[in-house]
């Protein structure tokens, strides 16, 4: 769903797929914003399960995408936001395309993912 902005059209959460997952060039999943949000909230009822086995299985199903592109993972208790901003600015200045995923969000899941 699109709405005319002051300068350009902007995507708004609606019925258009906003989440698409691929295995190579084959699309394996497409969800609308509402479907993705409902799925995320439905997963919370099972609680936290420690360990990396489920993540390793998912990455294997997706064709090990973590092996295909460079990543900087910033973790810890304090300073993640400022460190991410600094590293992102340096990489953008050097000509890289930078994607940032942060969690948790403040008001909307949409703010978790930013590209350049």
Order of alpha helices (4+ residues) and beta strands (2+ residues): beta-beta-beta-beta-alpha-alpha-alpha-beta-beta
